[in-house]
Amino acid sequence: MTVFDRIYEVVKSIPKGKVATYGQVAMLAGNPRWARVVGYALHCNPEPGVIPCHRVVNREGKVSPAFAFGGENIQRELLTQEGIVFEDDGTIDLLKYGM
């Protein structure tokens, strides 16, 4: 299993209505230093409908301005559709919505 495959398996395990940070995904995939690798893997997501990369946010609970499948507005819209509520400053409460 490649590093990307491990990352994709972790991302697939994030439940609907929850998010994980790049660092959390990296740690669960086997190396807490892979946060940037997680970002690259998600940018190359081979199965956008299957691998829910929109559920991965930064450590501050913010969506990615470089979301690969339509930009941050699309990521925010997808998360809102899953019941995630954004704070006034555009962040997600990781204590409430984190996995």
N, C-alpha and C positions, 0 to 999 in steps of 0.2 A: 504494500500500500504506500503510495507516495505521500509526501507532506500535504499536497493539495487535497488528496483524497481524505486524509485525516481531518483537515480543516472543514471540508464539505460535510463530513459525517457529523461533526460537532454542530455546525450551523443548521443542519437538518433536524437536530434534536431540540432546537430552541422552540418552545411551544408558541402557538398563536397567541398574541396579546402580551408577549414578553420580549425582552431584548437582552442582548449580551454585548459586552464591549470587545473591541479587538483583542485586548489583553486577556480577557477571560477565555475567548475562543483559542487564542494561542496556548494558554496554559492547559486547557482541556485537550488540545491536540498534541500536547507532549513537550512544549517548550515555551515558557513564559516570555522569551525574547523574540518570538515570531510575530509580534503584533503587526509589523509592516508587511510581513509575508502574508498574513491573513488579508490585509487590504488588497494586496496584489492578486491573491487567489480569488477574492470576491469580484475584483474587476474583470477577471477572466472567467467568471462563472459560466460553465458550459450548459447548465440547465436552470435558467432563471425561474421557471415555474415550479421547479422541484426543490432547488436550494434557495431558501428564503433569505438572501443576503440583505434584504431591507431590514432585517431584525438585528443587525449589527451596527452599533453606534460607538462613538468615541468615549473616552473615559469620563467626559463631562456630561454624557447623556445627550450629545448633539448628533444630528444626522450629518452625513457626509456631503459637502458641497460638490463633490466629484462623483456622486452616486452614478454608477456605470449605466444604469438603465433608465435614464431620463432626468437626472439631477435631483437635488435635495427636495424639491417640491413633490416629486413622485414618491420618494422614500417616505416623506412625512405623510402624504396621502395614504399610502399603503398601511402605515402603522396606525393612523387614525381609523381606518376602516376596520382594524383589528381591535379597536377599543382603547388604544393608548392615547392618553391625554397629554398634551404638551403644556408646559408651564408658560407664563407670559414672556419669559426670556428665550423661549424656543427649545428649552431642554426637556428631557424626559426624567422623571423621578426614578432613579435607578433602584432605590429601596423598594418602591412600589411595583415597578415593571421589570426589574432585572430578574434574571433566572437564578 
